[in-house]
Amino acid sequence: MPKTPNTNSNRPALRRNQACRSCRKRKLKCDAARPHCGTCVKQWQALVSVPAPVGYAHPTEPQCSYDPVEGLTLAPDTNPVEKIKQLEDEISQLKSRLFEQQMNPRSISPSIHRPSISQSGLSSSSSNGHLSQDAGGITLPHASLAMMNLIGSESPESRFRSETGSPELLSGRKTSADPFMDLLFSGWNPDLPDPATLNHYIDVFFRCDPCGSRVLHRPSFLTSMHLSPKDPGFPHSAILHAICAAASRWSPQNVVTLPDGTRRDQFAEFHASKTRQYIDKTMASGEDIFSVMQACILLSWYFYQEGRWVEVWIFAGFQTRVAVPLRLNYPGTFSTHGNNSPGAYLAPPKDLRDLESRRRTWWMTIIFDRIASVGGWIHAVDERDLGTELPLRTEDFESESPIPSNPQDLSSPDIFTRHPPQYTDSFLLLIKAVMLFGKVTDFNVRGNLRAPTAPSKNQNPFFLEGFEELDHLVHSEFLGSLPQMYKHNTGVTDAPEGSSLDTDLFMVHIIPHAATITLHNPYIDFTDPANVSTARCVNSARCILAAYYRLTETSLDITRLHPFVTICWYLAAVVQVQLCKYFIEINDAERESTVWGEINVLRFAMMAYGQRSPIGTRQERLLQGLMREIVRMTAQKQPLEVGVPLYPFSHTTLFRKDELPRSAPEDDAAVAPLPVSPPYDEEGLIVQATITPSGAIPVSSWPMAEMSASPSGYSKYIFDDW
């Protein structure tokens, strides 16, 4: 039976497709009310009147929609975020064209100054226009803060960089002619300084840094800096951050002194932390592993220059363990066989430059491991596992000359005594000198690993297997075999047209003497004039002092030296402390005064080096700790000022009266803390019980933060009357 029509309904009949989509789909009556019909409103009200189940939320409005009005078209079904990004790109292109027309194409000036701004507790304050600092003292690049203030951080579509670290702008509601916006749109990493400032740091790094700069091919690196930041050939951000940290030694920014006297450069700390972030990420993903490996080497040398021993030890082991799976220890830095895993993580070198860069990266890693182990610790990679040939000369590397690979590697029987002219320069000799020191460390560690007692000064070490050969090699054969152009040149040139310093060659002439001291230190006996070990150490200490005297006669800056030089000075100075005690006990005041002067010369050398690199200051503090006993015993009125200054014209800021150290008082409170001075025997003779067979102070007497090299070294005049 048909239903009776509703006579009370005054609703007009709807035309076809005039009802809402929901009612039409469910075949319900619809009044076509806007924005929502009555049927959909009633259903929505009934729905929201009942509490929603757990995990479910009711719609905020009725789900009612209509077909488009005739003559109008619906917007395409696109992702709003993608549409926003498309519009942003178009705006940036138009903005760039407008800016070029208004300002003309030119490089961004490094002297741009911005007013102080504040956002989320950050305030911009910089005298050179590229640093900003917050209330907590952390230093940020100016470009980063500028971008943070130009982009609304509260917008959900705002991001500063992608997962790879490259800046990417997804939403930019503020438009400005600020040059830093151009950096942002060009793909510049906002954590880096502006291009002009960064180029300045890169120039300083290559001119001044004696360590990490060896791994990079300077000409191609400088050329790649002219590429777009989005270009695959542009240097990796991790390397640029590491360069900023290393170069900050010569361009310090916001240096603060911590309560313990440690100095920290906030600008360097920021970029060091950024480099570590890239390292952590790459070690987890393997992305850009070789570039980040190089950045890790630069950062490691920065930590070494800062005297941060814990981080030095961590990175020394970390680098070698990372480099081994890359097969950098194989000839040609690549292997296609072995260990059931053909090839390596890295593809074969693509050209000669790539091959040589890998060699240098590997050898700088090994040098760092050897230098970090001079205190008597085992090396991370045994020299028997080093198959990589030595690198080419620096001039051949930078000019990309088609030179055949170096025929020498560590397995070459005459590697320390034969130096082919085509494959010899100061850097290659430095590698050999450091590896020679590593052989001494290996001999001491292995020879005493299972020894029941420490070596005795009454023992003749030449009866030990391999000792005599190693002694001849480090004492005379290596330096005696140097080519003539290097044998009589210590790296210091004082010509009328200007002085010059070859820091690698300077180290080549003193590292063998430091190795000799380390090898013979356990067997010296000042009471025996015929003791060969004593004679060896005396001669080595004399040569280390002579090299320093030669340097101070010029106007050259000693802080340009390799940081390992402070360890060599320390090796000589600490044994002179033992010699000074011997002269005090035999009541030889004249020679005691001479030794005090030499000790202070080396102390002030460390302090002068510490003005730029804290490793010098830390080594001098260790030396002061070892000097406690002789300071108490001496009859000198001011022993820590004897013989200073010797060459005041060399360093105008080194010998200022307000910086001279005070002599240590009798109470322990005023003596340099940290290390414990080595005890002496009751007969007044210097004994070796407190020095490990490798020449290192026992670990138990070293604070963890001050682990360093072994003490050894002797006076220049001990045998004058013997």
Sequence and secondary structure as in RCSB ss.txt:
>XXXX:A:sequence
MPKTPNTNSNRPALRRNQACRSCRKRKLKCDAARPHCGTCVKQWQALVSVPAPVGYAHPTEPQCSYDPVEGLTLA
PDTNPVEKIKQLEDEISQLKSRLFEQQMNPRSISPSIHRPSISQSGLSSSSSNGHLSQDAGGITLPHASLAMMNL
IGSESPESRFRSETGSPELLSGRKTSADPFMDLLFSGWNPDLPDPATLNHYIDVFFRCDPCGSRVLHRPSFLTSM
HLSPKDPGFPHSAILHAICAAASRWSPQNVVTLPDGTRRDQFAEFHASKTRQYIDKTMASGEDIFSVMQACILLS
WYFYQEGRWVEVWIFAGFQTRVAVPLRLNYPGTFSTHGNNSPGAYLAPPKDLRDLESRRRTWWMTIIFDRIASVG
GWIHAVDERDLGTELPLRTEDFESESPIPSNPQDLSSPDIFTRHPPQYTDSFLLLIKAVMLFGKVTDFNVRGNLR
APTAPSKNQNPFFLEGFEELDHLVHSEFLGSLPQMYKHNTGVTDAPEGSSLDTDLFMVHIIPHAATITLHNPYID
FTDPANVSTARCVNSARCILAAYYRLTETSLDITRLHPFVTICWYLAAVVQVQLCKYFIEINDAERESTVWGEIN
VLRFAMMAYGQRSPIGTRQERLLQGLMREIVRMTAQKQPLEVGVPLYPFSHTTLFRKDELPRSAPEDDAAVAPLP
VSPPYDEEGLIVQATITPSGAIPVSSWPMAEMSASPSGYSKYIFDDW
>XXXX:A:secstr
      TT       TT S HHHHHHT      SSS HHHHHHHHHHHTS   TT    SS        TT    
    HHHHHHHHHHHHHHHHHHHHHHHH S    TT      EETTEE   SSSSEEEETT  EEEHHHHHHHHH
S TTSTT  S  TTS    S        HHHHHHHHT  TTS  HHHHHHHHHHHHHH SSGGGGS HHHHHHHT
TS TTSTTS  HHHHHHHHHHHTTTS  SEEE TTS EEEHHHHHHHHHHHHHHHHHHHH TTHHHHHHHHHHHH
HHHHHTT HHHHHHHHHHHHHHHTTTTTTSGGG  S STT  S SS   SSHHHHHHHHHHHHHHHHHHHHHTTT
T   SS GGG        HHHHHHT      S  TT TTTTT   GGG  HHHHHHHHHHHHHHHHHHHHHHHSS
 SS   TTS GGGSTTHHHHHHIIIIIHHHTS HHHHT  SEEEETTEEEE HHHHHHHHHHHHHHHHHHGGG  
TT TT HHHHHHHHHHHHHHHHHHHHHTS   GGGS TTHHHHHHHHHHHHHHHHHHHHHTT HHHHHHHHHHHH
HHHHHHHHHHTT HHHHHHHHHHHHHTHHHHHH   SSGGGTT  S TTT TTTT GGG      SSGGGS  SS
      TTS   STTS TTS   GGGS GGG         SSTTS  
